[in-house]
Amino acid sequence: MGWASATPIVRQVWEAVREYIPEEKRVEVVKAVMRPFLDHDWDTEGEFASVYPEAMEALHQLYPHIYE
């Protein structure tokens, strides 16, 4: 069973901190924010990543076989 309600939670957290993170560190930091949710069966990570390029890059790095 998946967890779709993580998307608004992750989005709220990321929007609260994103502007304070230098652009060159955003992929690394968003990956750290996303990982606990992904580890607990977050199903709609692509929906979140489609809004934030750094999140999509994080998914490419975490799951290169899925997010090409």
C-alpha positions in Angstrom: 0.0 0.0 0.0 1.4 3.4 -1.0 1.5 6.8 0.6 0.3 9.6 -1.6 -0.3 12.1 1.2 3.4 12.6 1.5 3.5 15.0 -1.4 1.9 18.0 0.3 4.0 17.4 3.4 7.2 17.3 1.4 6.1 20.3 -0.7 5.4 22.3 2.5 8.8 21.5 4.0 10.7 22.1 0.8 9.0 25.4 0.1 9.8 26.6 3.6 13.5 25.9 3.3 14.3 26.0 -0.4 15.1 29.7 -0.7 17.7 29.4 2.1 19.6 26.7 0.3 22.3 27.7 -2.2 21.3 26.4 -5.7 24.4 24.2 -5.9 23.3 22.3 -2.7 19.6 21.9 -3.5 19.8 18.5 -5.1 21.8 17.1 -2.1 19.4 18.6 0.4 16.1 17.8 -1.3 17.4 14.2 -1.7 17.8 14.1 2.1 14.3 15.5 2.6 12.8 13.1 0.2 14.6 9.9 1.3 12.6 9.1 4.5 9.4 9.5 2.6 10.6 7.3 -0.2 11.8 4.7 2.3 8.2 4.6 3.7 6.5 3.9 0.3 5.8 7.4 -1.0 4.0 6.8 -4.3 3.7 10.3 -5.8 7.3 11.5 -5.7 7.1 12.2 -9.5 4.3 14.7 -8.8 6.6 16.6 -6.4 9.6 16.3 -8.7 7.7 17.7 -11.7 7.5 21.0 -9.9 11.1 21.3 -8.7 14.0 20.5 -11.1 16.3 19.8 -8.2 13.9 17.1 -7.0 13.8 15.5 -10.4 17.6 15.4 -10.5 17.6 13.8 -7.0 15.2 11.1 -8.3 17.5 10.6 -11.4 20.4 10.0 -8.9 18.5 7.8 -6.5 16.6 5.7 -9.2 18.5 6.0 -12.5 16.7 2.8 -13.8 13.3 4.4 -13.3 13.9 8.2 -13.8 16.0 8.4 -17.0 
